[in-house]
Amino acid sequence: MSIINLLTISISLLSLLSTYIIFTTNNRPKIIAYTEMHGDKRTIINLVIKNVGKEIAYDVMFVSDRPVPRSAFGLEKLNHEKEFFETGIFIHGVKVFNPEQAFIFEWGQFAGLMEALEEKPIEIKAIYKYKNPLKLWQSKILDISIIDIREMAGLPVNFGSVRVELKGMSDEMVKIRRAIEKINQ
């Protein structure tokens, strides 16, 4: 066999391998955790866990660098003692996590979450199994998400806009009451 033939075979194999790697990387599951503003409740921050990949993840477990807080509500400070997830996906995991499937939690409000998270980022790891497209073996995959609630500073979720609106309504009601009292005198 000539050197040209060996070189051609080598290049073909490398091309096939790189195509396979790109294909499997683009088609595997990808589980991320992120925050978003609640659509209807402007001061509420949602915690979203979503499979943004194109394949099914199996036997998903979640691990974080510390307990994940829940119901961390409060516009100026946490309204109650810290609570942590003690059931659900953060404890029991997910057996089958389909592409585009999401778990959405009303996580809290800005000031409450700042206090519950001790003003530090939280790292959430998703560990799961994935069958590659050729179904020859299962791979164990680790996806890491870091959520830093401080990134939401300055957004409408931390202004307590509902409180501002209520204060404005209260001020208007006081003016109306005073006007009515003047009329009754």
C-alpha positions in Angstrom: 0.0 0.0 0.0 1.4 3.4 -1.0 1.8 6.4 1.3 -0.9 8.2 -0.7 -3.4 5.4 0.0 -2.5 5.5 3.7 -2.8 9.2 3.8 -6.2 9.1 2.1 -7.5 6.5 4.5 -6.2 8.5 7.5 -7.8 11.7 6.3 -11.1 9.9 5.6 -11.2 8.3 9.1 -10.4 11.7 10.7 -13.1 13.4 8.7 -15.6 10.6 9.7 -14.6 10.9 13.4 -14.9 14.7 13.5 -18.3 14.5 11.8 -19.5 12.0 14.3 -18.2 14.1 17.2 -20.0 17.2 15.9 -23.2 15.2 15.2 -23.3 13.7 18.7 -22.4 17.0 20.4 -25.2 18.9 18.6 -27.8 16.2 19.2 -27.2 15.3 22.9 -29.3 16.5 25.8 -28.3 19.7 27.5 -29.8 20.5 30.9 -29.5 24.1 32.2 -30.7 26.1 35.2 -31.5 29.8 34.8 -33.7 32.5 36.2 -36.4 34.5 34.5 -38.9 37.2 35.4 -42.4 35.8 36.0 -44.7 36.9 33.2 -47.7 38.0 35.2 -46.2 38.7 38.6 -43.5 41.3 37.9 -41.6 41.0 41.2 -41.4 37.2 41.1 -38.3 35.4 39.9 -38.7 31.9 38.4 -36.1 29.2 38.6 -36.2 27.2 35.4 -34.6 23.8 34.8 -34.8 22.9 31.1 -33.5 20.3 28.7 -32.5 22.6 25.8 -30.8 19.7 23.9 -32.2 17.6 21.2 -32.3 14.2 22.9 -33.7 12.5 26.0 -31.7 12.5 29.2 -32.2 9.6 31.5 -31.8 9.2 35.3 -31.2 12.9 35.9 -29.9 13.9 39.3 -29.3 17.4 40.5 -26.5 18.4 42.9 -25.7 21.9 44.1 -22.9 23.4 46.1 -25.4 24.1 48.9 -29.1 23.5 49.5 -31.3 25.2 46.9 -33.6 27.7 48.6 -37.3 27.8 47.8 -40.1 30.3 48.4 -37.7 33.1 49.1 -40.2 35.9 49.0 -39.6 39.4 50.3 -39.4 42.9 48.6 -37.0 44.3 51.2 -35.8 41.2 53.1 -36.7 37.5 53.4 -40.3 37.3 54.8 -39.7 34.1 56.8 -37.0 31.6 57.8 -35.0 30.1 54.9 -36.7 27.2 53.2 -35.0 24.6 51.0 -36.3 22.1 48.5 -36.9 18.9 50.4 -38.9 17.1 47.7 -39.2 17.0 43.9 -36.5 17.0 41.3 -33.8 18.4 43.5 -34.1 15.5 45.8 -35.4 12.6 43.7 -34.2 13.6 40.2 -36.0 13.0 37.0 -36.3 9.5 35.4 -36.9 10.8 31.8 -36.2 14.4 30.8 -37.5 15.1 27.3 -36.1 17.8 24.9 -37.6 21.2 25.6 -39.2 19.9 28.8 -38.9 22.4 31.7 -39.6 22.6 35.4 -40.5 26.1 36.4 -40.6 27.2 40.1 -41.7 30.5 41.5 -38.4 30.9 43.3 -38.9 34.2 45.1 -38.4 37.9 44.9 -35.1 39.7 44.5 -34.4 40.8 48.1 -35.6 37.5 49.5 -33.4 35.5 47.1 -30.4 37.8 47.9 -30.8 36.9 51.5 -31.5 33.2 51.0 -28.5 32.8 48.7 -26.4 35.0 51.0 -25.6 37.2 48.1 -23.5 34.5 46.5 -24.0 32.5 43.2 -25.3 29.0 43.4 -24.0 26.2 41.3 -26.5 23.5 40.1 -25.1 20.4 38.4 -27.2 18.0 36.3 -25.8 14.5 36.1 -27.5 12.2 33.7 -27.3 9.3 31.2 -27.6 9.6 27.5 -27.6 7.0 24.7 -25.6 8.1 21.8 -27.2 8.1 18.3 -25.7 4.7 17.4 -27.1 3.2 20.6 -23.8 1.4 21.2 -23.3 2.7 24.8 -24.6 5.1 27.4 -22.6 8.1 28.4 -22.8 9.9 31.7 -22.9 13.6 31.2 -22.4 16.5 33.6 -23.9 20.0 32.8 -23.1 22.8 35.2 -25.2 26.0 35.6 -24.2 28.9 37.8 -27.0 31.3 38.9 -26.0 34.7 40.3 -29.1 36.5 41.5 -27.1 39.7 41.7 -27.2 39.8 37.9 -30.9 40.8 38.2 -30.1 44.0 40.1 -31.6 46.9 38.3 -34.3 44.9 36.5 -38.0 45.5 37.3 -38.0 42.4 39.6 -36.1 44.2 42.3 -37.9 47.5 42.2 -41.0 46.2 44.0 -43.1 47.9 41.2 -46.3 46.5 42.7 -45.4 48.2 46.0 -44.7 51.5 44.2 -48.1 51.2 42.4 -49.9 50.5 45.6 -48.2 53.4 47.3 -49.4 55.7 44.5 -52.9 54.3 44.8 -52.8 54.9 48.6 -51.6 58.5 48.1 -54.5 59.1 45.7 -57.0 57.6 48.1 -55.8 59.9 50.9 -56.3 62.9 48.6 -59.8 61.7 47.7 -60.6 61.2 51.4 -59.4 64.7 52.3 -61.5 66.2 49.4 -64.6 64.3 50.7 -63.9 65.5 54.2 -63.7 69.1 53.0 -67.0 68.8 51.2 -68.7 67.3 54.3 -67.5 70.2 56.5 
